[in-house]
Amino acid sequence: SDVCSSNHPNPFSQRSTIAFSSQSGEAYVSVVNVLGVEIARIFSGELGAGEHNFIWDASDIVPGMYECVVRQGGRIQRIPVMRLR
């Protein structure tokens, strides 16, 4: 099954919840800027199968467009996120 992911609220001002379902195994969740540079590592490690929620506190991040990247089992999912002032 594919990774199904989302974030809310989007756009957001301080915090955003990254939600996705996964199979069990290694997972890596990060946020990158428009240049593809990682600016936040939200999770890295072993996950069980099922629904997962991670909160990204972006209060110290410059407003703008970013992408949340979820990598697991050879699949990569990208979620556009926008941080407001």
A tleap script that builds the chain and sets N, CA, C and O, in Angstrom:
source leaprc.protein.ff14SB
mol = sequence {
  NSER ASP VAL CYS SER SER ASN HIE PRO ASN
  PRO PHE SER GLN ARG SER THR ILE ALA PHE
  SER SER GLN SER GLY GLU ALA TYR VAL SER
  VAL VAL ASN VAL LEU GLY VAL GLU ILE ALA
  ARG ILE PHE SER GLY GLU LEU GLY ALA GLY
  GLU HIE ASN PHE ILE TRP ASP ALA SER ASP
  ILE VAL PRO GLY MET TYR GLU CYS VAL VAL
  ARG GLN GLY GLY ARG ILE GLN ARG ILE PRO
  VAL MET ARG LEU CARG
}
set mol.1.N position { 0.846 -1.200 0.000 }
set mol.1.CA position { 0.000 0.000 0.000 }
set mol.1.C position { 0.878 1.247 0.000 }
set mol.1.O position { 1.939 1.270 0.624 }
set mol.2.N position { 0.435 2.263 -0.692 }
set mol.2.CA position { 1.201 3.496 -0.766 }
set mol.2.C position { 1.149 4.251 0.553 }
set mol.2.O position { 0.208 4.115 1.334 }
set mol.3.N position { 2.161 5.032 0.775 }
set mol.3.CA position { 2.144 5.952 1.906 }
set mol.3.C position { 1.113 7.029 1.584 }
set mol.3.O position { 1.170 7.653 0.525 }
set mol.4.N position { 0.187 7.241 2.485 }
set mol.4.CA position { -0.816 8.283 2.281 }
set mol.4.C position { -0.515 9.373 3.287 }
set mol.4.O position { -0.589 9.129 4.492 }
set mol.5.N position { -0.183 10.553 2.837 }
set mol.5.CA position { 0.269 11.557 3.783 }
set mol.5.C position { -0.387 12.903 3.547 }
set mol.5.O position { -0.846 13.214 2.448 }
set mol.6.N position { -0.416 13.691 4.608 }
set mol.6.CA position { -1.014 15.011 4.530 }
set mol.6.C position { -0.443 15.859 5.661 }
set mol.6.O position { 0.230 15.350 6.557 }
set mol.7.N position { -0.720 17.142 5.606 }
set mol.7.CA position { -0.397 17.964 6.759 }
set mol.7.C position { -1.531 18.953 6.970 }
set mol.7.O position { -2.202 19.351 6.017 }
set mol.8.N position { -1.741 19.341 8.191 }
set mol.8.CA position { -2.795 20.300 8.506 }
set mol.8.C position { -2.415 21.063 9.763 }
set mol.8.O position { -1.762 20.466 10.619 }
set mol.9.N position { -2.759 22.307 9.945 }
set mol.9.CA position { -3.341 23.099 8.856 }
set mol.9.C position { -2.308 23.399 7.774 }
set mol.9.O position { -1.106 23.297 8.018 }
set mol.10.N position { -2.763 23.763 6.599 }
set mol.10.CA position { -1.864 24.127 5.502 }
set mol.10.C position { -2.581 25.156 4.628 }
set mol.10.O position { -3.578 24.796 4.002 }
set mol.11.N position { -2.141 26.398 4.548 }
set mol.11.CA position { -0.932 26.934 5.183 }
set mol.11.C position { -1.069 26.999 6.714 }
set mol.11.O position { -2.169 26.893 7.256 }
set mol.12.N position { 0.062 27.174 7.391 }
set mol.12.CA position { 0.056 27.250 8.852 }
set mol.12.C position { 0.997 28.362 9.296 }
set mol.12.O position { 1.801 28.873 8.516 }
set mol.13.N position { 0.874 28.727 10.586 }
set mol.13.CA position { 1.738 29.808 11.067 }
set mol.13.C position { 2.801 29.334 12.057 }
set mol.13.O position { 3.931 29.818 11.999 }
set mol.14.N position { 2.485 28.410 12.962 }
set mol.14.CA position { 3.462 27.977 13.960 }
set mol.14.C position { 3.783 26.486 13.859 }
set mol.14.O position { 4.941 26.088 13.731 }
set mol.15.N position { 2.726 25.675 13.921 }
set mol.15.CA position { 2.918 24.222 13.930 }
set mol.15.C position { 2.046 23.568 12.878 }
set mol.15.O position { 0.958 24.052 12.565 }
set mol.16.N position { 2.531 22.468 12.340 }
set mol.16.CA position { 1.760 21.692 11.393 }
set mol.16.C position { 1.866 20.222 11.777 }
set mol.16.O position { 2.929 19.752 12.184 }
set mol.17.N position { 0.763 19.506 11.643 }
set mol.17.CA position { 0.773 18.073 11.927 }
set mol.17.C position { 0.947 17.309 10.624 }
set mol.17.O position { 0.158 17.456 9.690 }
set mol.18.N position { 1.995 16.488 10.575 }
set mol.18.CA position { 2.258 15.636 9.426 }
set mol.18.C position { 1.638 14.282 9.746 }
set mol.18.O position { 2.004 13.652 10.739 }
set mol.19.N position { 0.710 13.833 8.920 }
set mol.19.CA position { 0.014 12.570 9.185 }
set mol.19.C position { 0.186 11.636 8.004 }
set mol.19.O position { 0.061 12.051 6.851 }
set mol.20.N position { 0.472 10.379 8.289 }
set mol.20.CA position { 0.565 9.393 7.208 }
set mol.20.C position { 0.384 7.994 7.771 }
set mol.20.O position { 0.580 7.753 8.962 }
set mol.21.N position { 0.009 7.084 6.895 }
set mol.21.CA position { -0.062 5.676 7.279 }
set mol.21.C position { 1.129 4.966 6.652 }
set mol.21.O position { 1.591 5.340 5.574 }
set mol.22.N position { 1.617 3.947 7.332 }
set mol.22.CA position { 2.808 3.272 6.841 }
set mol.22.C position { 2.736 1.782 7.102 }
set mol.22.O position { 1.924 1.298 7.890 }
set mol.23.N position { 3.614 1.074 6.412 }
set mol.23.CA position { 3.887 -0.317 6.752 }
set mol.23.C position { 4.930 -0.286 7.855 }
set mol.23.O position { 5.508 0.765 8.130 }
set mol.24.N position { 5.179 -1.430 8.493 }
set mol.24.CA position { 6.226 -1.428 9.506 }
set mol.24.C position { 7.584 -1.391 8.817 }
set mol.24.O position { 7.758 -1.934 7.726 }
set mol.25.N position { 8.539 -0.743 9.471 }
set mol.25.CA position { 9.886 -0.657 8.913 }
set mol.25.C position { 10.496 0.710 9.133 }
set mol.25.O position { 9.937 1.565 9.820 }
set mol.26.N position { 11.665 0.893 8.527 }
set mol.26.CA position { 12.384 2.159 8.635 }
set mol.26.C position { 11.609 3.270 7.943 }
set mol.26.O position { 11.078 3.078 6.849 }
set mol.27.N position { 11.546 4.406 8.571 }
set mol.27.CA position { 10.894 5.561 7.948 }
set mol.27.C position { 11.734 6.797 8.230 }
set mol.27.O position { 12.445 6.875 9.232 }
set mol.28.N position { 11.632 7.754 7.327 }
set mol.28.CA position { 12.416 8.978 7.436 }
set mol.28.C position { 11.514 10.120 6.995 }
set mol.28.O position { 11.037 10.142 5.860 }
set mol.29.N position { 11.282 11.066 7.892 }
set mol.29.CA position { 10.391 12.197 7.604 }
set mol.29.C position { 11.179 13.485 7.814 }
set mol.29.O position { 11.710 13.724 8.898 }
set mol.30.N position { 11.253 14.309 6.777 }
set mol.30.CA position { 12.007 15.552 6.890 }
set mol.30.C position { 11.288 16.670 6.157 }
set mol.30.O position { 10.339 16.433 5.409 }
set mol.31.N position { 11.751 17.886 6.380 }
set mol.31.CA position { 11.227 19.046 5.660 }
set mol.31.C position { 12.384 19.679 4.913 }
set mol.31.O position { 13.456 19.897 5.477 }
set mol.32.N position { 12.159 19.978 3.620 }
set mol.32.CA position { 13.199 20.587 2.802 }
set mol.32.C position { 12.711 21.930 2.273 }
set mol.32.O position { 11.509 22.160 2.143 }
set mol.33.N position { 13.661 22.814 1.970 }
set mol.33.CA position { 13.294 24.106 1.382 }
set mol.33.C position { 13.214 23.975 -0.135 }
set mol.33.O position { 13.372 22.879 -0.673 }
set mol.34.N position { 12.970 25.085 -0.825 }
set mol.34.CA position { 12.782 25.029 -2.285 }
set mol.34.C position { 14.033 24.567 -3.026 }
set mol.34.O position { 13.947 24.149 -4.181 }
set mol.35.N position { 15.184 24.638 -2.380 }
set mol.35.CA position { 16.429 24.162 -2.998 }
set mol.35.C position { 16.675 22.686 -2.709 }
set mol.35.O position { 17.651 22.106 -3.185 }
set mol.36.N position { 15.771 22.075 -1.916 }
set mol.36.CA position { 15.944 20.666 -1.576 }
set mol.36.C position { 16.822 20.428 -0.372 }
set mol.36.O position { 17.171 19.285 -0.076 }
set mol.37.N position { 17.189 21.496 0.335 }
set mol.37.CA position { 18.043 21.375 1.517 }
set mol.37.C position { 17.178 21.046 2.734 }
set mol.37.O position { 16.183 21.719 3.002 }
set mol.38.N position { 17.572 20.002 3.465 }
set mol.38.CA position { 16.817 19.630 4.664 }
set mol.38.C position { 16.943 20.718 5.726 }
set mol.38.O position { 18.049 21.114 6.095 }
set mol.39.N position { 15.797 21.196 6.215 }
set mol.39.CA position { 15.818 22.222 7.269 }
set mol.39.C position { 15.254 21.691 8.575 }
set mol.39.O position { 15.412 22.324 9.619 }
set mol.40.N position { 14.596 20.537 8.533 }
set mol.40.CA position { 14.071 19.932 9.756 }
set mol.40.C position { 13.986 18.429 9.576 }
set mol.40.O position { 13.541 17.940 8.537 }
set mol.41.N position { 14.413 17.702 10.591 }
set mol.41.CA position { 14.256 16.251 10.593 }
set mol.41.C position { 13.161 15.946 11.603 }
set mol.41.O position { 13.335 16.156 12.803 }
set mol.42.N position { 12.040 15.451 11.113 }
set mol.42.CA position { 10.884 15.233 11.981 }
set mol.42.C position { 10.925 13.857 12.624 }
set mol.42.O position { 10.578 13.699 13.795 }
set mol.43.N position { 11.348 12.867 11.858 }
set mol.43.CA position { 11.443 11.514 12.409 }
set mol.43.C position { 12.424 10.693 11.587 }
set mol.43.O position { 12.507 10.834 10.367 }
set mol.44.N position { 13.160 9.838 12.272 }
set mol.44.CA position { 14.019 8.881 11.586 }
set mol.44.C position { 14.089 7.645 12.462 }
set mol.44.O position { 14.530 7.729 13.609 }
set mol.45.N position { 13.666 6.502 11.947 }
set mol.45.CA position { 13.727 5.289 12.747 }
set mol.45.C position { 12.691 4.277 12.341 }
set mol.45.O position { 12.139 4.321 11.241 }
set mol.46.N position { 12.439 3.364 13.255 }
set mol.46.CA position { 11.544 2.236 13.009 }
set mol.46.C position { 10.108 2.638 13.346 }
set mol.46.O position { 9.851 3.212 14.404 }
set mol.47.N position { 9.176 2.335 12.444 }
set mol.47.CA position { 7.756 2.581 12.706 }
set mol.47.C position { 6.976 1.291 12.562 }
set mol.47.O position { 7.303 0.446 11.729 }
set mol.48.N position { 5.949 1.141 13.373 }
set mol.48.CA position { 5.019 0.033 13.202 }
set mol.48.C position { 4.027 0.368 12.107 }
set mol.48.O position { 3.920 1.523 11.695 }
set mol.49.N position { 3.303 -0.631 11.635 }
set mol.49.CA position { 2.284 -0.397 10.614 }
set mol.49.C position { 1.134 0.417 11.212 }
set mol.49.O position { 0.788 0.251 12.382 }
set mol.50.N position { 0.549 1.294 10.403 }
set mol.50.CA position { -0.612 2.053 10.867 }
set mol.50.C position { -0.470 3.543 10.652 }
set mol.50.O position { 0.367 4.003 9.876 }
set mol.51.N position { -1.310 4.293 11.359 }
set mol.51.CA position { -1.354 5.746 11.230 }
set mol.51.C position { -0.331 6.394 12.156 }
set mol.51.O position { -0.147 5.962 13.294 }
set mol.52.N position { 0.330 7.436 11.657 }
set mol.52.CA position { 1.305 8.154 12.472 }
set mol.52.C position { 1.107 9.651 12.307 }
set mol.52.O position { 0.782 10.132 11.222 }
set mol.53.N position { 1.304 10.375 13.391 }
set mol.53.CA position { 1.201 11.836 13.374 }
set mol.53.C position { 2.444 12.426 14.012 }
set mol.53.O position { 2.850 12.010 15.097 }
set mol.54.N position { 3.042 13.383 13.346 }
set mol.54.CA position { 4.190 14.091 13.904 }
set mol.54.C position { 3.909 15.578 13.814 }
set mol.54.O position { 3.366 16.056 12.818 }
set mol.55.N position { 4.279 16.310 14.859 }
set mol.55.CA position { 4.064 17.756 14.854 }
set mol.55.C position { 5.372 18.440 14.488 }
set mol.55.O position { 6.405 18.199 15.111 }
set mol.56.N position { 5.319 19.297 13.470 }
set mol.56.CA position { 6.473 20.106 13.093 }
set mol.56.C position { 6.276 21.489 13.680 }
set mol.56.O position { 5.352 22.209 13.301 }
set mol.57.N position { 7.152 21.862 14.611 }
set mol.57.CA position { 7.131 23.209 15.173 }
set mol.57.C position { 8.062 24.061 14.318 }
set mol.57.O position { 9.284 23.929 14.386 }
set mol.58.N position { 7.465 24.937 13.513 }
set mol.58.CA position { 8.238 25.733 12.563 }
set mol.58.C position { 8.320 27.191 12.985 }
set mol.58.O position { 8.542 28.069 12.151 }
set mol.59.N position { 8.143 27.452 14.278 }
set mol.59.CA position { 8.112 28.847 14.729 }
set mol.59.C position { 9.437 29.571 14.490 }
set mol.59.O position { 9.466 30.800 14.428 }
set mol.60.N position { 10.535 28.821 14.355 }
set mol.60.CA position { 11.835 29.461 14.109 }
set mol.60.C position { 12.240 29.408 12.628 }
set mol.60.O position { 13.377 29.727 12.279 }
set mol.61.N position { 11.303 29.003 11.764 }
set mol.61.CA position { 11.580 28.866 10.329 }
set mol.61.C position { 11.027 30.077 9.578 }
set mol.61.O position { 9.940 30.565 9.884 }
set mol.62.N position { 11.781 30.550 8.603 }
set mol.62.CA position { 11.352 31.684 7.781 }
set mol.62.C position { 10.081 31.304 7.010 }
set mol.62.O position { 10.006 30.207 6.457 }
set mol.63.N position { 9.069 32.206 6.966 }
set mol.63.CA position { 7.861 31.910 6.181 }
set mol.63.C position { 8.198 31.633 4.720 }
set mol.63.O position { 9.129 32.216 4.166 }
set mol.64.N position { 7.431 30.738 4.106 }
set mol.64.CA position { 7.652 30.419 2.700 }
set mol.64.C position { 7.158 29.027 2.369 }
set mol.64.O position { 6.471 28.390 3.167 }
set mol.65.N position { 7.523 28.558 1.165 }
set mol.65.CA position { 7.113 27.240 0.689 }
set mol.65.C position { 8.169 26.202 1.062 }
set mol.65.O position { 9.371 26.435 0.934 }
set mol.66.N position { 7.690 25.061 1.522 }
set mol.66.CA position { 8.564 23.942 1.880 }
set mol.66.C position { 7.922 22.655 1.393 }
set mol.66.O position { 6.782 22.649 0.928 }
set mol.67.N position { 8.668 21.569 1.507 }
set mol.67.CA position { 8.118 20.262 1.205 }
set mol.67.C position { 8.426 19.328 2.356 }
set mol.67.O position { 9.555 19.262 2.841 }
set mol.68.N position { 7.400 18.605 2.786 }
set mol.68.CA position { 7.628 17.522 3.736 }
set mol.68.C position { 7.887 16.269 2.902 }
set mol.68.O position { 7.121 15.950 1.993 }
set mol.69.N position { 8.966 15.568 3.217 }
set mol.69.CA position { 9.346 14.379 2.464 }
set mol.69.C position { 9.256 13.161 3.385 }
set mol.69.O position { 9.913 13.102 4.424 }
set mol.70.N position { 8.436 12.198 2.986 }
set mol.70.CA position { 8.288 10.948 3.735 }
set mol.70.C position { 8.915 9.839 2.894 }
set mol.70.O position { 8.476 9.571 1.776 }
set mol.71.N position { 9.948 9.196 3.447 }
set mol.71.CA position { 10.608 8.089 2.743 }
set mol.71.C position { 10.386 6.813 3.532 }
set mol.71.O position { 10.657 6.751 4.732 }
set mol.72.N position { 9.886 5.790 2.837 }
set mol.72.CA position { 9.763 4.491 3.491 }
set mol.72.C position { 9.633 3.392 2.460 }
set mol.72.O position { 8.888 3.521 1.488 }
set mol.73.N position { 10.364 2.307 2.677 }
set mol.73.CA position { 10.272 1.137 1.823 }
set mol.73.C position { 10.511 1.430 0.350 }
set mol.73.O position { 9.845 0.859 -0.514 }
set mol.74.N position { 11.452 2.310 0.060 }
set mol.74.CA position { 11.758 2.631 -1.326 }
set mol.74.C position { 10.793 3.627 -1.954 }
set mol.74.O position { 10.954 3.989 -3.120 }
set mol.75.N position { 9.798 4.073 -1.202 }
set mol.75.CA position { 8.850 5.061 -1.719 }
set mol.75.C position { 9.160 6.430 -1.131 }
set mol.75.O position { 9.587 6.554 0.017 }
set mol.76.N position { 8.934 7.446 -1.945 }
set mol.76.CA position { 9.106 8.820 -1.464 }
set mol.76.C position { 7.819 9.576 -1.739 }
set mol.76.O position { 7.316 9.573 -2.863 }
set mol.77.N position { 7.290 10.218 -0.719 }
set mol.77.CA position { 6.104 11.046 -0.885 }
set mol.77.C position { 6.459 12.476 -0.492 }
set mol.77.O position { 7.098 12.714 0.533 }
set mol.78.N position { 6.031 13.426 -1.330 }
set mol.78.CA position { 6.331 14.839 -1.069 }
set mol.78.C position { 5.037 15.602 -0.853 }
set mol.78.O position { 4.110 15.512 -1.657 }
set mol.79.N position { 4.981 16.352 0.233 }
set mol.79.CA position { 3.791 17.139 0.559 }
set mol.79.C position { 4.195 18.605 0.586 }
set mol.79.O position { 5.024 18.988 1.412 }
set mol.80.N position { 3.632 19.448 -0.299 }
set mol.80.CA position { 3.942 20.878 -0.223 }
set mol.80.C position { 3.329 21.482 1.032 }
set mol.80.O position { 2.160 21.243 1.336 }
set mol.81.N position { 4.115 22.261 1.757 }
set mol.81.CA position { 3.609 22.954 2.951 }
set mol.81.C position { 3.991 24.416 2.877 }
set mol.81.O position { 5.062 24.765 2.380 }
set mol.82.N position { 3.118 25.263 3.369 }
set mol.82.CA position { 3.399 26.695 3.335 }
set mol.82.C position { 3.331 27.282 4.732 }
set mol.82.O position { 2.319 27.159 5.421 }
set mol.83.N position { 4.409 27.915 5.141 }
set mol.83.CA position { 4.465 28.573 6.442 }
set mol.83.C position { 4.170 30.047 6.253 }
set mol.83.O position { 4.836 30.733 5.479 }
set mol.84.N position { 3.147 30.535 6.980 }
set mol.84.CA position { 2.777 31.954 6.927 }
set mol.84.C position { 3.473 32.713 8.041 }
set mol.84.O position { 4.049 32.117 8.951 }
set mol.85.N position { 3.412 34.031 7.958 }
set mol.85.CA position { 3.960 34.848 9.043 }
set mol.85.C position { 3.150 34.679 10.304 }
set mol.85.O position { 3.462 35.290 11.326 }
savepdb mol mol.pdb
quit
